[in-house]
Amino acid sequence: MSFLWRFFLLLTCLVYSRESQSQSQRSDIWREKSGTLLLNAGIGTTYYTGDLTEAGNLGHLRLGAAINGAIAYRYSPQLTFRLEGQVYFIRGSQKSTHLAYNNLSFYSVNPDIWAGIQWDFWQENDKNHVIIPYALLGAGLTYMTPRATFAGSYVSLAPLHTEGVDYNRLPVIIRYGLGVPIVATERFKWNLEAAYTHVLSDYLDDVSTVYPDRSKLDVFAAALSDRRLELGTIPNATGAQRGNSNRRDGYFVLSVRLIFIVRTYVQRNYRRSFPR
């Protein structure tokens, strides 16, 4: 969470002057008061955190990508309800880490959906704060599709039960983050947003506990369970550590979001007063 706070403070300093000018150009009819309905879409980069990543290894971040869309409804001057869907690409590998000798890797293209709240730090009409950052919190589901490249082919790992476990591929997720507006026009606004998704599963990367008994797996599953043989080394012993089950997996998404104001309370009343 400290990463998100540092991100928020940096962005606030960078965009203050630009946003001040943009907000002053918006008419009252399109200001986001209670009753405002909004659509938004975003594109960004992802960073996976789990058993196949190494904290502090900045030279091998193995970033991915994400695209998302949402519908939001401003319920009060500071509270907005939000429903969002996303498709995200993440990847991880033990290459160039202290566990490179195990040779495990994965990638996933997963969908997720979540619903939650967005809380503005100040009210929209607060004259003392031109920039109004926000925090978000919500929960939902993601569908995990871990894959790996083996012998020149793409292989789905979950059906192979590489740790001898038939795990749930549709876990609950918890999402939280921070955002800040960059620039706004009458009906459009650009936001920059950083969010972390905590997955209530340790199998996002198909790695969690220990190496199973290879004799109980078929030949193909055994080859994907322990990939030391590809490096010409001796396989791990049954029960040797394969992952860290004490820490759940997750992923960061840093995205640029385009927000479109569908209607506001003032605009709706205006149209009623002056019908075409």
C-alpha positions in Angstrom: 0.0 0.0 0.0 2.9 2.4 0.6 3.6 2.1 -3.2 0.2 3.5 -3.9 0.5 6.4 -1.5 3.9 7.4 -3.1 2.3 7.1 -6.5 -0.6 9.3 -5.4 1.6 12.0 -4.0 3.8 12.2 -7.1 0.8 12.4 -9.5 -0.8 15.2 -7.4 2.3 17.3 -7.8 2.6 16.6 -11.5 -0.9 17.4 -12.6 -2.0 20.1 -10.3 -1.6 23.1 -12.6 -3.1 21.3 -15.7 -6.1 20.1 -13.8 -6.7 23.5 -12.3 -7.1 25.0 -15.7 -9.2 22.2 -17.0 -11.7 22.2 -14.2 -12.3 26.0 -14.6 -13.4 25.3 -18.2 -16.2 22.9 -17.2 -19.8 24.3 -17.1 -22.0 23.6 -14.1 -24.3 21.4 -16.2 -21.7 18.7 -16.5 -20.2 18.8 -13.0 -20.3 15.4 -11.2 -22.9 16.0 -8.6 -25.2 13.3 -7.1 -27.1 11.4 -9.7 -24.3 11.5 -12.3 -23.9 8.4 -14.6 -20.5 7.7 -16.1 -18.9 5.3 -18.4 -15.1 4.7 -18.5 -12.6 2.6 -20.3 -8.9 2.1 -19.5 -5.7 0.6 -20.8 -2.6 0.0 -18.7 0.3 -2.2 -17.6 0.3 -5.0 -15.1 2.8 -6.4 -12.6 2.2 -9.8 -11.1 3.2 -10.6 -7.5 3.5 -14.3 -6.5 5.8 -17.3 -6.3 7.4 -16.8 -9.7 8.5 -13.2 -9.1 11.3 -11.8 -7.0 10.8 -8.6 -5.0 13.4 -5.9 -5.8 14.4 -7.5 -9.1 13.8 -4.3 -11.0 15.8 -5.5 -14.0 13.2 -8.3 -14.7 9.8 -6.8 -13.9 8.1 -8.9 -16.7 5.2 -6.4 -17.1 2.0 -7.3 -18.8 -1.1 -5.4 -20.1 -4.7 -4.8 -19.2 -7.8 -3.4 -20.8 -11.0 -2.6 -18.8 -14.4 -0.9 -18.9 -16.7 0.3 -16.2 -20.0 1.9 -15.4 -20.3 4.2 -12.4 -23.0 6.1 -10.6 -22.3 9.0 -8.3 -24.5 8.4 -5.3 -23.4 11.4 -3.1 -20.9 14.3 -3.4 -18.0 11.9 -2.5 -19.3 8.4 -3.0 -19.6 6.6 -6.4 -20.6 3.0 -7.0 -18.7 1.2 -9.7 -19.0 -2.0 -11.7 -16.1 -3.0 -13.9 -14.8 -5.8 -16.1 -11.2 -6.4 -17.2 -9.0 -8.6 -19.2 -5.4 -8.7 -18.1 -2.2 -10.4 -19.2 0.4 -11.3 -16.5 3.6 -13.4 -16.5 6.3 -14.6 -14.3 9.5 -16.7 -14.4 12.2 -17.9 -12.2 14.9 -17.1 -14.8 17.3 -14.5 -13.6 16.2 -15.0 -10.0 17.8 -16.9 -7.1 15.6 -19.9 -8.0 16.6 -20.0 -11.6 17.7 -23.7 -11.2 14.0 -24.7 -10.8 13.1 -23.2 -14.3 9.4 -22.6 -13.6 7.4 -20.0 -15.6 3.9 -19.1 -16.5 1.7 -16.6 -18.3 -2.0 -15.9 -18.2 -4.7 -13.9 -20.0 -7.5 -13.7 -17.5 -10.8 -12.0 -17.2 -12.0 -10.4 -13.9 -15.1 -8.6 -12.8 -15.6 -6.6 -9.6 -18.0 -4.1 -8.0 -17.3 -1.6 -5.3 -17.1 2.0 -4.2 -15.0 5.0 -5.2 -14.5 7.6 -2.5 -13.4 11.2 -3.4 -11.1 12.7 -0.8 -13.1 16.0 -1.0 -16.4 17.1 -2.5 -16.6 18.1 -6.1 -17.5 21.7 -5.2 -14.7 22.1 -2.6 -13.0 25.4 -3.7 -9.9 24.7 -1.6 -9.0 21.6 -3.7 -8.9 21.8 -7.4 -7.6 18.2 -7.8 -9.7 15.6 -6.1 -8.0 12.2 -5.9 -10.0 9.2 -5.0 -9.6 5.8 -3.4 -11.4 2.6 -4.5 -12.3 -0.6 -2.8 -14.3 -3.6 -4.0 -14.6 -7.4 -4.5 -15.3 -9.7 -7.4 -14.1 -12.8 -9.2 -11.3 -13.7 -11.7 -10.9 -16.8 -13.9 -7.3 -18.2 -13.8 -5.8 -19.6 -17.0 -2.1 -20.3 -16.2 -0.1 -21.5 -19.2 3.5 -22.3 -20.0 5.6 -22.8 -23.1 6.9 -26.3 -23.4 8.7 -27.9 -26.4 7.6 -25.0 -28.6 3.9 -25.3 -27.7 1.5 -23.4 -25.3 0.2 -25.7 -22.6 -2.6 -25.1 -20.1 -1.3 -25.9 -16.7 -4.4 -26.2 -14.5 -5.8 -29.4 -16.0 -2.4 -31.1 -15.5 -2.6 -30.8 -11.7 1.1 -30.1 -11.5 1.1 -30.2 -7.7 -1.5 -33.0 -7.5 -4.2 -30.5 -6.6 -7.4 -29.8 -8.5 -7.7 -26.1 -7.4 -10.5 -23.6 -7.8 -10.0 -21.6 -11.0 -12.6 -19.0 -10.1 -11.4 -17.3 -6.9 -12.7 -14.2 -5.1 -10.6 -11.1 -5.6 -10.3 -7.9 -3.4 -9.3 -4.7 -5.2 -8.1 -1.4 -3.7 -6.2 1.5 -5.2 -5.9 5.2 -5.7 -6.6 7.5 -8.7 -6.1 11.1 -9.7 -7.6 13.2 -12.5 -5.2 14.4 -15.2 -7.3 16.6 -17.4 -11.1 17.3 -18.0 -13.3 18.8 -20.7 -17.1 19.3 -20.7 -18.0 15.6 -20.8 -14.7 13.8 -20.8 -12.0 13.3 -18.2 -8.7 11.5 -18.1 -7.7 9.7 -14.9 -4.5 7.9 -13.9 -5.2 5.0 -11.6 -3.1 2.4 -9.7 -4.9 -0.6 -8.2 -3.8 -3.8 -6.5 -5.9 -7.0 -6.8 -5.5 -9.5 -4.0 -6.4 -13.0 -5.3 -7.8 -15.3 -2.6 -5.9 -18.2 -4.1 -2.2 -19.1 -4.3 -2.6 -20.8 -7.7 -2.7 -17.7 -10.0 0.7 -18.9 -11.3 0.0 -22.7 -10.8 2.7 -22.7 -8.0 1.9 -23.0 -4.3 3.2 -25.8 -2.1 5.6 -28.7 -2.8 6.7 -31.0 -5.6 4.3 -34.0 -5.8 5.3 -37.6 -6.3 6.2 -37.7 -10.0 5.2 -41.4 -10.3 1.6 -40.4 -9.6 1.5 -38.0 -12.5 1.3 -38.8 -16.2 4.6 -38.1 -18.1 3.4 -34.8 -19.6 2.2 -33.4 -16.2 5.4 -34.6 -14.5 7.5 -32.7 -17.1 5.6 -29.5 -16.4 5.6 -30.0 -12.7 9.4 -30.1 -12.3 11.3 -28.5 -15.2 14.8 -29.1 -13.9 15.4 -31.8 -16.5 15.3 -29.2 -19.2 18.4 -27.7 -17.7 20.1 -31.1 -17.4 19.9 -31.3 -13.6 18.4 -33.8 -11.2 14.7 -33.4 -10.4 13.5 -32.2 -7.0 12.6 -34.8 -4.4 9.0 -35.5 -3.5 7.9 -32.9 -0.9 10.6 -30.3 -1.8 9.5 -26.7 -1.7 7.9 -25.6 -4.9 6.1 -22.4 -3.8 5.1 -20.4 -0.7 1.5 -21.2 0.3 1.6 -18.6 3.1 1.3 -15.7 0.7 -1.5 -15.3 -1.7 -0.9 -14.1 -5.3 -2.0 -10.8 -6.8 -1.4 -8.2 -9.5 -0.9 -4.4 -9.9 -2.5 -2.5 -12.7 -1.4 1.1 -13.6 -3.9 2.4 -16.1 -5.0 5.6 -18.0 -8.8 5.9 -17.9 -11.1 7.9 -20.2 -14.3 8.8 -18.4 -17.4 9.9 -20.3 -20.3 11.7 -18.5 -23.5 10.1 -19.8 -25.8 12.4 -17.8 -25.9 14.5 -14.7 -28.8 15.6 -12.4 -28.6 19.2 -13.7 -28.4 18.2 -17.4 -31.4 15.8 -17.0 -33.5 18.6 -15.4 -32.4 21.0 -18.1 -33.6 18.6 -20.9 -36.9 18.2 -19.1 -37.3 22.0 -19.0 -36.4 22.5 -22.6 -37.6 19.4 -24.6 -36.8 19.2 -28.2 
